[in-house]
Amino acid sequence: QAQLVESGGGSVQAGGSLRVSCVDSGSPTRSRNMAWFRQTPGREREGVAAISNHGTTYYADSVQGRFTISYDNAKNILHLQMNSLKADDTAMYFCAANHWDLLATQRLDARSYRDWGQGIQVTVSS
């Protein structure tokens, strides 16, 4: 089972940039798929971006062109670079991982992932 620990995040003004990172450890094999989700109080967890172990990336329409997901194979760290941030991007961001194959339609679905980080807050002020 993967152990996931997020870092980065914080507060920024609208239009600014932030990067959140997630160390992927505790599993003898690299997670097959990883993703970033976000959640605000009273709302369901929303898929933001996902990446397969082949490097294929997937993005929610709301962040396409602004966010970039990447995985550092040497350090086993997942990154999410967030540019042109908006107030609507304010949320708790969670890193997620699994060890099985997914269909493209499943990659931004929270039910597809078993392992989760504790979350990290991103606040964008307008």
Residue pairs with C-beta under 8 A, 6 or more apart in sequence:
1 26
1 27
1 114
1 115
2 24
2 25
2 26
2 27
2 31
2 97
2 99
2 115
3 24
3 25
3 26
3 27
3 115
4 22
4 23
4 24
4 95
4 96
4 97
4 115
4 116
4 117
5 22
5 23
5 25
5 117
5 118
6 20
6 21
6 22
6 93
6 94
6 95
6 117
6 118
6 119
6 120
7 20
7 21
7 22
7 23
7 120
8 18
8 19
8 20
8 21
8 120
9 18
9 20
9 93
9 120
9 121
9 122
10 18
10 121
10 122
10 123
11 123
11 124
11 125
12 18
12 85
12 122
12 123
12 124
12 125
13 124
13 125
13 126
14 85
14 86
14 87
14 124
14 125
14 126
15 84
15 85
16 85
16 124
17 81
17 82
17 83
17 84
17 85
18 82
18 85
18 122
19 79
19 80
19 81
19 82
20 36
20 79
20 80
20 82
20 93
20 95
20 120
20 122
21 77
21 78
21 79
21 80
22 34
22 36
22 77
22 78
22 79
22 95
22 117
23 75
23 76
23 77
24 30
24 31
24 34
24 76
24 77
24 78
24 95
24 97
25 76
27 97
27 99
27 115
29 99
30 53
30 73
30 76
31 53
31 97
31 98
31 99
31 115
32 52
32 53
32 98
32 99
32 100
32 101
32 102
33 50
33 51
33 52
33 53
33 97
33 98
33 100
33 101
33 102
33 107
33 112
33 113
34 50
34 51
34 71
34 78
34 95
34 96
34 97
35 47
35 48
35 49
35 50
35 51
35 69
35 95
35 96
35 97
35 107
35 108
35 113
36 47
36 48
36 49
36 50
36 69
36 78
36 80
36 93
36 94
36 95
36 96
37 45
37 46
37 47
37 48
37 93
37 94
37 96
37 110
38 45
38 46
38 48
38 89
38 91
38 92
38 93
38 94
38 122
39 45
39 46
39 91
39 92
39 94
39 119
40 90
40 91
40 92
44 110
45 94
45 110
46 60
46 91
47 60
47 107
47 108
47 109
47 110
48 59
48 60
48 63
48 67
48 80
48 93
48 108
49 57
49 58
49 59
49 60
49 63
49 67
49 68
49 69
49 80
49 108
50 57
50 58
50 69
50 107
50 108
51 57
51 58
51 69
51 70
51 71
51 78
52 102
52 107
55 71
57 68
57 69
58 104
58 107
58 108
59 67
59 69
60 108
62 88
63 82
63 89
66 82
66 83
66 84
66 85
67 80
67 81
67 82
67 83
68 79
68 80
68 81
68 83
69 78
69 79
69 80
69 81
70 78
70 79
70 81
71 77
71 78
71 79
72 78
72 79
78 95
80 93
82 89
82 122
85 122
85 124
86 124
86 126
87 124
87 125
87 126
88 124
89 122
89 124
90 122
90 123
90 124
91 121
91 122
92 119
92 120
92 121
92 122
93 119
93 120
93 121
93 122
94 116
94 117
94 118
94 119
94 120
95 116
95 117
96 110
96 113
96 115
96 116
96 117
97 113
97 114
97 115
98 112
98 113
98 114
98 115
99 114
102 112
106 112
